[in-house]
Amino acid sequence: MAEAYIVEAIRTPGGRRKGALAGWHPADLGAEVLNALVARTGIDPETIDDVIFGCVTKAGEQGFNIARNCVLASDLPTTVPATTVDRQCGSSQQALHFAAQAVMSGTQDMVIAGGVESMTRVPMFADMTVLAKAGMGEGPVSKRMSERFGVEAFSQFVGAEMIAERHSLGRDALDAYALESHRRAAAATDAGAFERELLVLGLEQGAHLRDEGIRFDATLEGIASVDPIQEGGVLSAANASQICDGASGVLVVGERALKAHGLTPLARIVDMTVTAGDPVVMLEEPIRATRRSLEKAGMSLEDIGLYEVNEAFAPIPLAWLGELRADPAKLNVNGGAIALGHPLGASGTRLMSTLIHALRARGERFGLQTMCEGGGTANVTIIEAL
């Protein structure tokens, strides 16, 4: 089968809610990623066959095919097409899968995959709440769905609490994990581990150079002092992912484009898997998806040098570690979404950018990325660093 390669992977530093990136229109944020991918690789933008961007809350400034708007706000020619995909939190990871599949099929040679989300300017669930307030429709959960699963709504918070209970994960364990995420992200920042992947954005008040959400002075006492999200629960804002603004992207090419444009690959796509399971528990599916992906690839977890498991909530990576008996020293080595933020539609290629550069910096060969997603789905991508 034909191969797909990633030749560049970048992301903006994460911006906190109403923080450094609050003044950026999401189309302009995405445009900066597109411009940087072209500039860093030196490709002729006319040769880009497609742009596939993930975005979750597609309303207001993120409506009207945000991927195409990112192209129109960029320096790319208007002849470059673009489309937007929604796999919830895995949207840009799915964009990467679609880009790689296009390249591997031979129908396209060069595709940009990425994502953008301004959670400040287009708040999470705004696409539903605005219509609900206007009295339009019944919302996304139909009566048939509600009757089938015995719930009035599907809640990621309820699902994460269920996972914590199922895997015997108490508040102390979740808070300790959250602290480690901040410590790893702070250490990575101080060591310059993110420099290769970061796209520095110029701001009127000064360049946005690093992820805003990292708490360099985080303590276990401080994290433990945050009230739980729901009474009697173990989840809190301190052991869950941060609301974040950001964009990220990768350039995916096939062997033909690799040779024709003299490009040097950073990584090769080894396997792409997506599975779906219980929509009520919702966020546990990365465990099954990982097992399937490894089986497809003919690999074991021992073959993997580093893992990136999205820290939507602390129980997710902890349950994944426990069920798969994985090595915690290989997990989210530069911190995760609890410290770095979770810009929804941009998170998939954000994790991939971090994973690729961490593998290369540490001399590791294989990496695995997985993402829990609304609706009970999960994506897994295995790559080989080159």
N, C-alpha and C positions, 0 to 999 in steps of 0.2 A: 504494500500500500504506500501511496505517496506520503511524504512527511510534511509537517507544518512546523515552522520555526518562529520563535519570538526574537526579533532583532533589536527591540528597544522597549523599555517599560518604565513609565514615569507616573508620578502623582503629585498633586499639590500638597503642601502641608495641610493638615486638618485645621479647620477653623471652628472655634466654639460657637455655640448659639449666640447670635448678636455680637460676634467677635470680629476678628480681622477680615474675614471674607464676607461679612454681612452686606457690604456695599457692592458686591459683584453680582451682576445678573448671571444666572446659571448658564445661559448660552455663551456668555463671554468667558466664564470659567472653563467650559468645555473647549472653547475655541483656543484658549491658551495651551491646552494639552495637545490639540491637533497641530498647532504651529510648532510646538517644541519637538514633537515626534518627527516632523519633517526636517526641522533644523538639525537635530542631533544625528539623524541618519543620512542627511544629504540627498534624499531621494527627490525626484521630480514629482511634485504633488499631482501632476496630470496622470501619473501611473497608478494612483490609488483607485482600486476598483469599487470600494464601498467603505462606508463608516457605519459601524453598528454600536450603538450606545445603550447602556442600561439606565433606566430611571424608574423610580417607584411611584412618586407622587406626581402624576402627569396632569397638572392643573396650573392655571395662571401662567406664570413665567416659564414653567416646565411643560406646558401644553403644546399642542400643534406640532408634534414630532420634534422634540427637543434636539435629537441627533442632527437633523437637517439644519435646525437653527444654529447649532454649534458650527457647522460647516459654513453657513452664511455669515457668521460673525468672525470667522477666521480668515487667514490669508489664502486658504485653499481656493482653487477655481470653483466656480459655481457648477461645473460639470461633474463634480464628485457627488455621488448620491449618498444617502444616509437613511437609516431607519432606527427606531427605538424599540427595545424589547423590555418585557417585564417578567422576571422570574423572582419578584419580590427582592429580598436581600441579596439574592444571587444573580441579579440582573446583568451586571457587567461580567460576571464569570460565565454566564450563559452567552453573552455577546462574544466572549473569547471562544467558546465552543463553536458557535455559529461561524465565526471567522475562520477557525481552523478547519472546520468541515468543508467550507467553501474552497479553501486552498487545497485541501487533500483530495477533493473531488476533481480538481483541475478546471473548475468553472471560473475561478478567479485566482489571481496571482498575489495580490497585495491588498490586505484589508486591515483597517484600524478598528480595534475593539476597545471599548472603554465605558465610562459612565460618569454621570454628574448628578449631584443632589445638593440643593441649597435648602437645608432644613430650617434655616432662619426665614428665608423669603417665601418658601412654600412649605409650611409646616406639615408634618406627617399626618395623614388621614384627611388633609384639606380637600382632596378630591371627593371625599364622601360627606364630610361634615357640612360643607357649603351647600350641597344639594339637599341634605337633610333639613338644614335650617330654612331652606326655601320651600320645603314641603314637597319636594320632587322625588317620587319613587319610594320604594320600600328599603333601599339599601342593597348591598351586594349579597346578603344571605337570604335566599328565597325560602319560602315556607317548606318546600320540598327538602331543601338542604337541612333546615332546622329539625324537621321531623326525622330525617334519616340518622342524624348524629346526636339528637337529643340535647341540642344547645341552641340558645337564642343568638349567640355570636361566637366567633372563633377568636380567642384572645391569646396573644403570645405571652402575656404576663401569667395567665392561668397555666398555659402549657409549660412554661419554665418552672413554675412552682411545683407542678406535677412531676417534672423530671427530677427536681431536687429531692422530693419525697421518695420517688421510686428508687433513687440511687443513694439514699441516706446521706444527703449532703446538707449539713446544717449551716447556720449563719456564719459560724466561726470559719468553716472551711471556705465558704464563698468569699468572705472578707479577706482571708489570707491570700486567696488566689488573686483578688483584685489588687492588693498591695504589690504582689509580685509583678503584675502587669505594668504598673506604674514604675516600679524599680527597673525592670528590664528596658522599658521605653526610655527612661531617663538616662540609663547607662549607655544605651545605643546612641542617643542624641549627643551625649557628651563625648563619645568616642568617634563621632562623625560617621556612624554606620548608615545613616539615611542619606548622606550627601549625594550619592550617585543616583538615587531614585527620585529625589525631590526636584520639583520645578519651582524655583523661587519666583514669587509674584511681587511685582512692584506695587507699593501702596503709597498713598499720599503721606501717611505718617511713618513710612519706612518699609523696607522690604519684609515680606512675610517669610521668615526663614525656617521656622520649625513648628511642629505640631503644638497647637495651643492647649490641648486637653491634658497633657502630661502634668501630673502633680509631682514636682521634684522633691517636695517636702512631705509627701504622703506618709501617714502613720496608720498603724492598725487601729489605734484608738480613734483617730479621726474618721476612718471608714466605718468602724463599728457604731459610731454615734449617729449615723444617718438613719432616719426612720424608715421602716419597711414600706414598700409600695402599697401593700395591702395589710390590714391589721392581722397580726398573727403569722404573717409570711416571713420568708427568709430573703426575698429579693429586696434590694434597695437601689436607689440611683447610683450609689457608690460601687456596687458590684455588678452593674449592668453597663452596656455600651453607652457612650456619650452621644448626644445629639451633635451633629457635625455637618459642616459645609465642606465640599471638596469635589475634585474631579480626578480621574486617572485614566490611563490608556496604555495599550500595547500595540505594536505594529507586528502583524502576523503575515508571513510570506511563505511561499512554497519554494521548492528547490530551483525552479526555473527563474524566479525573481531573485533568489539569493545569488545566483551566478550572473544573471544579466546586469544587476545593479552593484555587484561587488560588495554585498552586505555580509557582515559578520554576525552569526547567530549568538544570542545569549543562552537560549534554551530550546529544546525540542519537546514537542507535545508527545507524551507517551500514552496517556489514556484520558478519555473524557467520559464521565458517567453522570447520569441524572436518574434519581429514583424518587418515588413518592410513597407516602404511608399515611399514618393517622393524622388527620387534620386538626384534631382536638389537642392532643399532646403536641403536635405540630413540629417541635424543634429537635426531636430525637433522631430524625432520619439520617443525619450524617454518619451515624454508626453503621447502619445497614448499607448505605451508599459506599462507604469506605471499603467495607468487606467485598462488595461486588466489584468495585474498581480494581482492587488488588488482585482478585481472582481473574478478572479479564486480562490484566497485564501480566499474569503469571508471576506475581511478586508477593512478598510478605512484608509486613510492616518493618521488619528488621532491615530490609533493603533501602528504606527511606531515611535519608539523612536529616531532613527537617520537615516539620508539619506546620501548616497554618490552619487553625480551626477558628472560625470567627467567634469572637467573644460577644455575641449578642447579649447573653447573660452568663454569669460565671458557671451555672450548672451545666451549660452545653459542653464546653471543652473538658470539664471535669468528668462528666458522664462518659464522654468519648474516650478519655484517657483510661478510665476504669474498665469499661467494657472491652476495649481492645488491648488492654494491658500494655499501653504505649509508654514510651520513655518521656517523662515530663521535661527532661532537659532538652529535648528536641522540639518542644511545642512553643510556638509563638516566641521565639528566642529574643526578638526585639520588642516585645510587648504586643498587645492586641487592642481591640476596639474599646476595651474598658479605659485604656489610657490614650490611645491615638484617635478614638472616635469612630463612628460607624455612619458614614455618609451614604447609607442605603444603596442607591443604584450605582454608586462609584466604588463600593467596598470590594467587589469581586476582583477587579483589576488593581485595586489598591493592595490587597493581600498578595496578588501575584507579583506585583512590582517588588514588594518587600521580600517575598520568598526567593525570587530569582537572584536578587542582589545579595541576600544573605547566604544562599548556597554558594555563590561564586566567591564571596569574601571568606568563607570558611572552608573552601575546598571540598564541599560535599557534592555528590553526584545527583541524587534523586530527591525531589521534593513533592509533597502532597498537600493540596489545599482543598478544604471542604467548607461548606456554608449551609447553615440551617436557614430555611425559607418559609414564609407564610404559606399556608395551605398544606403543609406537611411534605414539602419537597426538599431535595438536597442535591447540590452539584459537587462532584469531585473531579479534580484535575491533577494528574501526575505529570511532572516534567523532569527532564534530564538537563542539568546545567552543562553548558558547553564552554 
